[in-house]
Amino acid sequence: MEYQGITLEAFEEIVRLRELGLRGWTQDSNGVFRRETDSAVAEKISFPESAFEQEFGNPDSFWVYCRASVISRALKKQKIKLLWEIGAGSGSAAIPITKKGITVIATEPYYRGVQNIARNNIAAFHTSLSSLNIPNNSVDALGIFDVLEHIEDPNDFLGQIRSFLKPSGLIFITVPAHQWLFSDFDTSIGHFQRYSLASLDKEFFGSGFEKVDRHYFFSSLVIPALILRRIPFLMGRRRSFEGEKGFRASSNNLMNPMVALNQILKALLLAESRLRLPFGLSVIGVYRKNSFSAPPGE
């Protein structure tokens, strides 16, 4: 058995899980792990595929950099050295987290996303969660970063993830914060909801997890989001992601003047993310599989 373009740590993890039942995966010519029995990944995803182009164009944006720093800090606090990421997109979390010394094995149902991840020498599986045959009770840590808000019924999704984790295994998550900031940006990008600390706790407690840590971050971006997104939404604005006046176009146009401010924004957001303020544009959470309180049906 020989895998190309992945780290020794990822290789050893895949071999370990193969012995437990993770079988049928081979690398294609692009280095992406696929199963011959899967002609396509057929799962409805509430996310516009063209949004990947925006991720490709801004891999070093202040948002990507700072979010990865917040996630990496949480992983290192829990002494996590290897993470399985579910719904990795085009690698906006996996790639910078890997650069911070943590091994990531990524899964993603959009092929363009895993193809970009594999180019960065990260083990990347082309699969949806329902088709990922990770053996039960076999993984120490999983990550879902800005994914849960795209799931209309998170309970089943979290139940599947819970089954993969070892007893007392950890899940790391980021989600957009505060339902009172919900706008046409959220609908255009496929969000069903935004979360508070309490509502995120409720979601995880009901799925058989216990809280380890969670807090808001990107607090400095709340007022801009309120002014530029929420208030226009309340006044009747309804933009789609695509189009000449859509969020994709406006985001791309905004990035040019932001280039000069990128380093300032990075420093500001990284500094304020350590303050644990009672509000923010995003939430990061760490939850532990509760072996004594399995969700209904498990």
N, C-alpha and C positions, 0 to 999 in steps of 0.2 A: 504494500500500500504506500503510495507516494503522493503527497499533496504539494502543489506549487504555489509560491508567492504568499505564504502565510507564516506567522511566527512559530517558533518551537512550542510556546505555551498554548497557542490555539490548536496546533497539531495534536499535542498530548491530550487536550480536553476532548477533541473530536474522537480520538482513538479510545479514550476512556468511556465515552458515551456509546460508541459503536459496540463495545463489549456488553453494554447494558441494553442495547436494542435500537440505537440510532443507526439504521441501515438504509441502503439504497441510494445514498448521495454520492455523486461523482462531480468533479470539476469539468466545466465546459472549456472551450477555447479561450474564454475571457477570464477564466479563473473563478467563475461563479459556481457554487454548489447547487446542483439541480438533481432531480430524480427522473429517470427515464420514463417512469410510469406516469409522470405529471406532464401532460402535453401543454398545459397552461395553468396559471394560478387564477382560478375563477372565484373571486370573492369580491363582493361589492365594497368599495372603499370610499368613504365620505371625504375625499381630498382630491383637488384638481391636479391631474398629472402634470400639467404645464407649470405648476408651482415648483417642480424640480428645477426648471430652467433658472428660476430666481435663486435657488440655493446654489446651483453651479456657479452663477455669476458673482456671488458674494460670500465665498467660503471664509473670508477673513473679516467679515463685518463685526461691528462691536457687539451685536446681539448674539451671534454665533460664538464668538470668543468668550464673552462673559457668561453665557449660559453654560458652556463647557467647563469653565473654571468653577462655577458654583457646583455643578454635578461632580466634577473631579474631587473637589474638597469633601463632599459628602461621602464619596466612595472611599477616599483615603482615611477619613475619620472612622469608618467601619472596617478598615483594613482589607478592602476588596481589591484583589489583584487581577481578577478575570470576571468579565460581565457578559452575559448574553443580552443583546438588545433586540427587543421586539418592535417592528415597525420603524426601521432605522432611516427611512427616507433615502436621501442621496448621501448620507453620512455626516450631516451637520453636527451631530453629537459624537458619533463613533470616531471620526477622523481626528478631531482635536483632542478627544479624551485619550486616544491611543498615543498621541504625541506627548501626553503628560505621564506616560509610563504605565498605563493600565491596558491590559489586553481586552479587546472587545471582539466578540463574535456576533455578527449582525444578521438579522433576518428582515426581509422586506418583500412584499408582493409585487411591487413595480420593478420590472427587470432593469430599467434605466438606472434606478437607484442602486441596486446591488452591483451593477456593472461599475458604477463610479466608485463604490466602496472597495471593490476588489482591486481596482487600479492602485489603491493606496496600501496594498499588501495586508489587507484585513480579510479574515475569513468571512465570506458573505453568502448567505443561503437565500435563494429565490423561493419564497414560500409565504403563505399566509399562516396565521396562528393555528387555524383549524387543520392545516396540512403538515404542521411541524411535529414530527414524531419523537420529540424529546421524551425519554423514559420518565415515568413518574418518580418523584422524590429523588432527583438526581443532580440538581443544579443548586449551587450556593447563592447566586445572585442574578437577578434579572432587572433590566431597565426598560421603561416605557416613557419616552420623552416627547411630550406634546403629541400624544396618541389618544389618550383616554377620552378627550373631548370630542373626538371623531367617532366615538362608539355610542350608538343610540341606547343600547342596553348593556351597561358595563358589567353587570353582575356575572353573566356567562363568560365574558372575556376574562375577568379577574379570576373566576373559578378555574378556567383552563390554565392560566399562569400559575395559580396556587398549586395545582397538581404537579407541575414540573419541579417546584422547589423542594429541597430537602427540608426535613423538620427544622424549624427555626431559620429557614432561608430568608433572604431579604429581597424586597423589591424596591427599586428607586424610581421615582416618577416626577415629571414636571407637567404642569397643566397651566392654562391661562387662568388668571384670578378674577374674582368678583363678577357675579352675574349682572350687577348694575353697570358694568362696562360693556355688556353685550351689544354688538352693533352689526351693521351690514358687512363689516370686515369678517366677523365670525361666520355669518351665513355664507359668505362668498368662498371661504376657505374650507367649509364643511364642518364647522363646529356645531355640536348640539347644545353645549352648555359651557359655562365657566364655573370655577370652583372657589369656595372659601375654605379656610382651614377646617371648619366644622363639617361642611358638606363632603369634603374629601375624606375626612375621618369616617363619616357615616358610610360612605361607599365601601371603604376597606373593612371596617368593622363587620359589615353585613356579609362580606365575602370571606371571612375567616382569617383576618389579619389583625395584628395589634400594632399600635403606634410606637415607633422608635424616635422619630424626629420629623418636624415639618415647619416651614416658615415661608414667608413671602420674600421675593426679591424683585429687582427692577422697579423699586419704589419711585425712582425719579421719573419714570415713564408714565405714571398714572395720570398726571394732569394733562400731558400732551395727548394721551389716548382719550381722555374725557372730552377735550376740546375738539380734536380732529376726527374722532370716530363716533363717540356716544351721542354728543349733542346734535351733530348733523343727522344721525340716525333717528333721534327723537323728533327732529324737524321734518322727517319724511324721506331722507336720502336712502336710496336702495341701489348700490353699485354692485356689480358682479366682480369676480376676480379678473376676468378677461376684459378685453376691449380697450378702446382708446382712452376712456375715462375711468377704467376699472382700477382695482387696487394693484394689480400687477404693473400697470403702466405708471401709476402714481408712485409706487415704491421704487421702481427703477429710476424715475426722474429724481426722486429725493436722494438717492444714493450719491449722485455727483457732488452736490454741495456738502454732503456729510463726510466726504473723504478727508478733508482737512481737520474735521472735528473727531475723527474716529478714535485717535489715541486719548483725547480728552474724555470722550464718552466712556471708553473702556475703563479709564482710571476712576471716573466718578461712579460708575455702576459697580465695579469691583469693590470699591471702598464702602458704598452704602449697603452692599449685600451682606456685610458682616455685622450690621447694626440690628438686625432682627426687628425691623419696623412693623407696625400692625397693619400694613397694607402693601400692595405691590402689584405689578402687572402679571406676575407669575407666582406659582407656588412650587417649591420642591418638597417632596415627602419621602420618607424612608419608613417602610412597614415590614413587620416580621410575620412570617407564616405562624399562625397560632395552632399548635398541634392539638390543643385541648378543645377547640371550638371550630369544628369543620362546618362549612356552609351546608345548607339543606341539600340532600341528594348525594353527598360525597361519602 
